[in-house]
Amino acid sequence: MRNVKKIAVALVLFVAATGFVSAQSKVAHINVQQLLSEMPEMKTAQAELKKLQETYRADIQSSMKELQNKLTQYQNEATSKTNEENEKRALELQGFEKNIQEAEQTAMQELQKKQQELFAPISDKAKAAIEKVAASQGFEYVIDASPGLSLIVAKGKDLLPAVKQELGF
């Protein structure tokens, strides 16, 4: 009788322990920022953005130089012109300056749009690879371990090497 009780207690403890272990979720982590920054596509996209930014900067600097030249010219000629002409020139310079400011704002908007356009497919590709690796290794949750995202302890499995391998780099 005692043996039956011991076996029954052992069986209950075994079933409870097995149920507890299987109830725990498998969790892994990955530094998504690091993954994205190391992807060759991201480096290409960043180079393209930098080139576009430099083009906009050169255009705006050229316009600023033109404005500065006109300002200097108008200041030098101010004494030989009438007040009416000088006021007209001042308004012209203000309009030119306003156009430059609008061009700067447009350039910023275009850069942001281009960044989203370039980075979205890269981000989607990384996410798909993370999901594929997590599924193949049986992880139910993957936490982003990028700095500043409030992951305090990262003792679980780091998927970064496996995802990089999945992506082929």
Secondary structure, DSSP 8 states (H G I E B T S, - for coil): -HHHHHHHHHHHHHHHHHHHHHHS--EEEE-HHHHHHH-HHHHHHHHHHHHHHHHHHHHHHHHHHHHHHHHHHHHHHGGGS-HHHHHHHHHHHHHHHHHHHHHHHHHHHHHHHHHHHHHHHHHHHHHHHHHHHHHHTT-SEEEE--TTS------SEE-HHHHHHHHT-
